[in-house]
Structure formats: structure tokens, C-alpha cells
Amino acid sequence: MRGSPTILHLDMDAFYASVEQAAKPSLRGKPVVVGGLGPRGVVATASYEARRSGVHSAMPTAQARRLTPNAAFLVPRFAVYRAVSERVMALLGELSPLVEPLSLDEAFVDLAAGGTAATAAEARAAGEELRGRILAHTGLTGSVGLAGSKMLAKIASEQAKPDGLLLIEPGTERELLAPMPVRTLPGVGPATAETLRRAGLHTVGEAAEAGEAELLRLLGKAHGHGLFAMARGRDDRPVVAERDAKSVSVEDTFDTDVTDRAQVRYEVARLVGRCVERLRAAGRSGRTVVLKVRRYDFTTLTRSETLRGPTDDPAVVREAAARLLEGVDTTEGVRLLGVGVTGLAGFTQEDLFAQAVRAPDGGDAAAVWAPPEGVPRDGAAAGPPGEAGTPRERRWLPGQDVRHAEHGPGWVQGSGVGRVTVRFERPDTPPGRVRTFPVDDPALSPGEPLPLVQGQLSPVVSPAGGSGRASRPKSASGGGAAPGTSRP
């Protein structure tokens, strides 16, 4: 435990929803829910206005609609969130070389390692300056916790929400923790909390008073020892700059069960593309390809294949996923599909010809997996292929960035029965006007995200002109989950 509160924890406030409110002036101060919008979708993040109605992360979207029917329900724009996160992480990097990202919107910083702060007063000043710089660069707010350990810094940032700063002075830890529920401590989930509850231990103070021997009896040696130390305010975990991801994966939950085999193949190919994109963004390659299939009856099958060497080649991953899919019966319907890569490495296997199966015409395996004509490879602007492989009606999703040849940039408020409603506004303008167009209006096209703060670069363009991907995601296995998945 440190004698000075030089460990900082930053947690951005309702991150996804706050980005949407910053980008869309008409949504500021109003309930916003970001997540999957289909019948099986779940909430990724809700704004504080929506949370007052009981909406929270991982809640089914259908339930959220009942709780706050007047909220704006939007699909996630992960490219934008990753780009904004990259800017926030860069600001943290200016404080110290020891920055430990936990997710796109959360990280620890060791202020002492950067020479930023040695006393409580200096730590508080650094935290306040950081909050101001984040607001100036992104238009968003974040909450900061400062303490002598990671556990307490995280607890402090939670207590400071929203848009606040809390510093826990060394020596006051046990007094602060005592009345808090045991679930406050890291590693205490529902099962552990229930075990403690049955023993009459509801608060951190009660767990500390029970003694180490009692916690060892209830929870076992490793868990009991660690929980007792934390209940007494002790946490010696260091801030670690690099958190090595063990896997990269993406998955989609479908609104209705997919029974058409051709569509299942197409969805797997699309997931492979997204998975490899995340793999390359992390600068990694992988040796084992994993296919996940959740069937109509909720049974989940996982199949994997280990290649001769690590790769980040989409053709190789597609071919492996294709072989895995051939061994799975999907005739009764598929509820969820996922593709992942494990056995990560920092290099690629150059001799890919021994792995990839060539197409009959001499082309590579990617050609076999091309989506039907007229359907975009990323699947972003059209529905899945129809029965004969023809594209369905062009889709416009709520929250999507668009541009109209006459009216300029805007975003989709909703669509249906052949029409799409667009609100034309920019982050730096008052709430804009709403207009409705046919879904196939040639003047309407997908648009690029606009800068959240005037004078800043577009959220998806890095200072070097790159894609603006986050440099250190929480875990490559799910940081970019598709609409319909949950986020804590």
C-alpha cells in the first residue's frame, strides 16, 4: 500500500451514450440507450437520464423500451468509440508511462511512475487537470478516483460519478470500506456474496471482523486470503502497462433463428472479416480458429482448429472457419454465431500456401467466401441475402451517420415501410431539422462521423491519418461486440 494517493482510476461517464449525446445535440439531456435493437438485443450503455428509469447495461432492450419508451434507441458505433478512447488514452499517456487500460472507457494510471504527483495535493491537481483536458479534447466527462491502491482508486471513481473526483487519503481506507456491501470488493460475484450472506456477512466491515480463518473456511485458501486482505483495505497489485490479450473474437445474436445454410455461411464469413480486422488492429496473429454456434434450443457448440503457424490472413481464417462449420448441423436454426482466434503471437506465418485451400479456378479461398452480388462485404448497409442470394432492401439503422446531397450531414432517427427519417445537425449546432426520404433515395448515403469538438479531427481519423483504432482495448475478445451483445 502506498503512503500517497498516486494511483488514478479514470472511468468515462456513460461512455457510449455520452458520445452519442455529444454528437447529436437533439439528444442532450434526454434518455439515450445504445445496444442491440432487435427482439434479442441487450443494452450496452444507457445515459444517466435513462438510468433514472431503471435501465442498465445487459438489460434486454425490450425491457428497456418498456421502462423508458421515449428514449432514443441507437445502434453502437464502435469505430467512433474506439477512436475517442484512443484520444483519452493518449491524454493518460502524457501523465505516466504506466497506463493500464481496462476497457475503452476505463484505465488505471500510476502517477508516481510519471513523476506527475508525489503528494495528495499534487495528485488532486493532476486529476482535475486531466478531467479538464478530456472535456476540451472530446466534449465528454469522466470521473476520477485517487488512492494508494488500485482497488480503492476504482471504488473512489465509482463514488465520484458522474463527472466528479474523489481522493481517498491513506489511512482512511478501512473506515471508508466498512459500511459498503461485500460486492464492492474485486472478485466478489453473486456466488461469493451469497456464501458470505448465508454466514451473516453482508458488509466489508463484517467480513474484516469475521477474521481470516473464517473466510478461509468459507471460501478456500486463495480466495479467502485475498478477500480478507482487501476487506482490510490492503491491495498491492501494481499498475501494469500491457495487458496481454489471450484471444480475439466477435459474435452476433440474430433477431430470428437463421435456418438457411447459405446465409449461415455468409454470416460466418462476415464475422471472420471483423475478427481479422480486430486481430490486425491489435498487431497480433493467431494459430487457433474457433467457431461458436448457439442453436435454436440454446445448446452451444464450440469447434476449433489449430493451424500450422500463427496468421492474420483472412483467407486462411475463412477456410478454417468453413471447415469447422461443415461439421455443425444448423438445419434447425442458429440463434448466435461467433468466430475467434486464440494462441496469439506478435508475428505471422509466412508460408500460408500450406494452410489455405485454393479455389478451383486458382484464386484464393476468399473468393469462395465472397458475399452474394450486391451485398456489401461488411454487411453494414444492407440486410442479409435473400433466398436466391439477392440483396434485401437497403437498411438504415437508428444512430447511423448519413449525408444528403442537399441537406448535408445527419443521422438516422428511424426507418420503416420504405421510408427513413433523418435529423440534420452537427455536434456544434443547435438541434436540427427532421426530414423523411424513401429508403432508396439516391441523394442519401452513409456518412462519416463528425468531430465532437470544433477544431478537432474526425473521431475516426487518427492524427497520422489512420483508422483511429484503439491502441489497447480491454480485451481483444469482445471489446468490439456486435449489436445485440452486452457490455458491463
N, C-alpha and C positions, 0 to 999 in steps of 0.2 A: 504494500500500500504506500502511495506517495504522500509526502507531507504537504504538497501543494496541489491544488485542483488544475493540473495541467493536461488532463485528458479531456478532449472536447468531443461531444457527440452531436452531430447535426442530423435533424430529421425534417425534411421539407413538409410543409403543411398540405395535406390532401393533394398530393403532387399531381396526379393525372388530371383531376378535376380542376385544380388551380391553374394548370397550363391551359385548359380549355377556356376557363373564365378570362384569363389574361388575353387569349387570342380572340375572344368573342365578347365584345363589350355588352351585348344584349343579355348575356348570362351572368354578369357580375351581380353578386348579392342574391342570386336565385339558386334554387336547388339544382344540382347537376349530378348525374350518375353516369359513370363510364364503365363499360363492360360489354359482355355479350348480350345482344338484343333479342335473340331467338327464344323459343319456349324453354330451352335448356340452358340459357345463358345465366351467368352469375355476375355479380357486381365486382369490379376490380377496385374502384375507388369512388367514394361519394364526397361531395363538398360538405362543408360544415352545415350549410343550410339544409341539405338533405339528411344529414345525420341527426338533426333535431327531431326528425320524424321517425327515427329508429332504423334508418337504412345504414348498413355497414358492409364492409368488404366480405366477399364469399357468400353473401346472401343471394338466393335466386332472384334474377331480375324480375320475374313475375311477381314475387312478393314485394320487391321494392316499388313496383308500379302501383300496387295496392296502397302502400304506405304513403307515397308521395306522387299521386297521379299527374300533378302539374310540373313535375321536374323535367328537365331536358335529359333525355337518354341518348348517349352518344357512343359510337364505336371508338375503341382506343386508336390512337395514332402513335404507335410505338417508335417510329423513326424520329418524331418530334421529341418525345420524352427522352429518348437516348441522347439526342443532340443537346437538349437543355441540361441533362445530367452531366454531360461531358464538360460543359462550361462551369457548372457548380464544382465538379471535382477538380477542375483546373484552379479555381479560386482556393480550394482547400490545399492544393499542392503548393501554393505560394506561402502557406503558413508553415508547412513542415514537409520533409521528405517522407515521413511516416504517416500515410493516409490509408486507412483500411475500409474500402467500400463494402457495405453490406447489401446494398441494392442500388437501384437507380437514384433513389432519393434519400439515402441514409449512409452515414460513414462516421468512423472514428478518426480523430486526429491527435497525434502526440505533439503538443505544443512545445514541450521541453526539447524534443529532438530537433526542432527547427529553430531553437533559440528565441521563440516568439514570446514566451512567458515563463517566469520563474516564481511569481507570487500570485496570490489570489486577485489582486488589483490588476495586474498585467493580463491575467487570463480573462477576466471580465472585459477588459478593454478590447482584447483580441476577438472575443466572441461578438461583442456589439459591432465592431468594425466589419466582421465577416457578414453579419446579417444585413448591414447596410450595403455592402458590395454586392451581395446576392440580389437584393432588391433592385439595385441600379443596373445590373447586367442582365437580369432575367425578368424583372417585374413580379417576382414571386417572393413569398415569405417562407422562412424556415425557423424552426425552434432549436435552441442550443442548450445543451446541458454540459456543465463543467464539474469535474470531481477528480478525486485521486485514483479512481479505478474505472474500468470500462462499464461494469455493472451499474455503478452509481451515476455515471455520466448519462447513460441511456435512460435510467429512471428519471433523472433531472430533466432531460429534454421532453419526456412524456408529460411531466408535471408542468412544464412551461408552455405547452401547446394551448392555443395556437399563437404563433408569432411572438414568442417570448424567449427569455433567457433565465435560467436558474443555475446558481452556483452552490454546490454543497461544500461547506467548509470541512476540511479534515478534522475528525474528532466528533462530528455530529452525526455520523452515519447510523449508529445503532438507534439513536433517538428518532431519526427520520424513518427508518425502516420498520420499527416495532409495530405500528398500527396497520401497516399495509398487508393486504392478503398475500398468502404464500405464493399465489400465481404470479406475483410481481417478480419473483426470483427467476433468473435464467435457468432453463432446464426443467421447470416445474410445469408440466402439462396437466390435462384433465385427469389422467390416471393417477399421477403422483399426488395431485391435490386431493383427490378422493381418498387415497390411502391415508393422507395426513388428517383429513376431515374426520374419518372414522376413528382416528386416535385422539380426536378432540383438539387438533392443532389447525387453527384457521388463519392466524396471522404470522408474520415473520417473527415477531417478538415471542409468540408462544412456541414456535419451532426452535428458537435460540434457547429458551428457558428449558425446553424438554431435554436438552443435552445431546452430546454427540452419540453416546451409547444407544439412546432411544431411537435416534434417526438411523443409525446403522442397523438396528433390529428391524425397523420398518421398511427401509429402502435398500438395504445392502451396503456393502463396504464402500464402493466407489461413489455411488450416488449420495449416500448418506453423509459421507465425509465432505463432499463438495458443497452440499446444501447447508450443512452446519456452518461451514466457513462463510458462505455468502450471507446466511442469516445473521451472522455477527459482523457483517459489513466488510469481510475480507475477500478481495478478488485481485490476484496477482497476474492476471492474463495481460500480456503485452499487446500493444498495437502492432499488427503485422501488415506490412505494406502490400504484399502479394498473397492473395488467397487463390490457391491453385484449383481451378475447376476440374471436376472429375468426369464430367460429361457435358455434351451439348445436345439439347433435344427440343423439339416443338411438337405440339399436338393440337388437334381440332375436335370439338364436340359438335355434332351435327344437329340441326333443328329437328330433322326427321331421320329415321334409320335409312341408311344407304344400302340398297339391295342390288343395284346394277353393278356387275363386276367391272365393266369398263370405267364407270365413274369411280369405283374404289381405286383402281389402278391410277387414274388421273389424280385423285386426291393424294395418294402416296407420293407420286412424282412431284406434286406441288409442295408437299411437306419436305421432301428431300431438298428442293431448291432453297427453302427457307432455312433448313438446318445447316446446309453447307455455307450459306451466307453468314450465319451466326458463327460458324466454325472459323471462317476466314477472318471475320471481324475481330475475333479473339486471337488471331495469329496462331492458330493451332491446327493440328491434323489429328486424325483418329484411326484406330485399327479395327474396332469392332462396330458393326452396324446393328442397330436394334430396331425392331418393328413391334409396335404395341397396337393391339386390336381389342376394343371392348365391344362385345356383341350385343344384340338386341336384349338378351336376358341378363345383362350386366356382368357376365363372365368375361374376364380379361385374360388375353393370351399375349405372351411376350416371346418373340423369337429373335435370335441373334446369330450373326455370322462374323467370324474373325478373319480378316484379310491377311495377306502375306506381309504387309507393311502398312504403316500409317499413311493416310491420304486425305486430301481436301478436294479431290476431283469429283464433281457432281456426277459424271458418267459412271464412275466406279461405285459410288454410294447408291445411285439409282438401280444399277444392275443387281447389287446385293439385296436391296430392298425388294426388288422384283422377285428374286429367288425366294426370299422369305415369305412373301405374300402368297406365292404359289402353294405353299404348304398350309395355308389357313383357309378354312371354309367360311365364306361370307354370304352364303346364299340366303340365310335367314335374316340378314340385316346387320349393319355395323353402326354403332352409336358413336364411337370415338376411334380416331386413328392417330398414331404418333410415330415419329421417326427420330432416332437418336444416334449419336456416335459416342463411344467410350474408348478407353485406352488412349487418352490424348497424349500428343507429343508436340514438340516445337519444330518438327521438320516433316517433310513429306517423302513418300516412297516414289522415286523417280520412275522405276520400271513398272508403269501402270498397265502395260500391254498384257502382262501375265495375269492381271486381275480382271480387266474389263472384257466382257464378251462383245465381240464385234457384231454389228448388224449384217444381214445377208448381203447388202449392197456395198459393204466395205466401210460404211460410215460408223460412227461410234455409237455407244449404247444410248446416248442422249437422244438420238434421232428416234429410237423406238419409243421413247417416253414423251415425245412432243405432244402437247395437248391438241385436241381437235382444231381444225382450221377455224379461225375467227375467235377462238378463246384465248385470252392473253395468258402468258406463262405464269404470271404472278397471281392470276385469279382475282385481281383487285377490282376490276371494273365490269365484270360480267358474272353471271351465275354459272353453276356447273353445267357440263354439256348435257344436252337432251338425249332422248332415246337413240337417235340416229347419229349422235355426235355433233349435232348442230348447236350453236350458242343460243342461250336464252336471252331474254330481254335484258338490256343494259341495266345494271343496278347502281343506285345512288344511295349511299349509306349515311345515316344521320351523323353529322360532325365532320364529314369528308370535305376537304378543301376543293373548291372548284373555281373556274374562271369563265366568265361570259364575255364574248367578243365585244358587246356593247356596254355592259354594266361593270365589268372588271372582276376583281376577286371577291369571293364569298364562301359560304359554307352551307351544306345541305341541312335543312331543318327536318325534312321528311320526304317520303315518296310513296307512291301507290297509285293504282288504277291508271297507269300510264302517265302520271304527272310527277314532277319533282319540285319541291318548294325550296328556294334558296334565299338566304339573308345576305345582303351585300354590305359588308362592313369590314373594317380593318382594326387591328389592336389599338391604334392611336386615334380612332374616330368615335363619335357618339354611336349609339345603336343604329344600325342601318335599316334600309327598307327591305321588305319581303316581296319576292316575285315568284310566280309559278310558271313552269315551262313543261312541254312534252319531254318525256324521258329521253327521246332520241333527237332533241333539238341540236342541230349541228353547231350552233354557236356556243353550246355549253360543253366544257371539257374538264377533266381533272386538273386541279391546280396545285401549286406549290405552297407550303406553309409560309406565312409572312413573319417578319421579325416581331418578337413580343415587345421589344423595347425599341423606340425610334433611334436610328443610328447604329443599331447592332446588325450583325449578319443574320441571314435567314436561319432559323433553328436547325435546318438540315444541311447547312453548308458550314464546314469547319473552316477556321482561319486559313488553312492551307489549301482550301478548295476541295476537300474530300467530302465524304458522305456524312460526316458528323456523328459517327457511331460512338457509343460509349466505350471508353478505353478499358474500363474494368467493371464489367457487370457483376451483379451479386453472385450469380452462379450461372454459368452458361446453360444450365438445364432449366430453363423456364423463365428467365428474365424477360424473354420476348414472347410470352404465352399468347396464343391467339384469342380473339374474342370468344367468350364462352368459357374461359378458364378463370381461375380466381387468383387474387393477389392479396397477401395479408395486409 
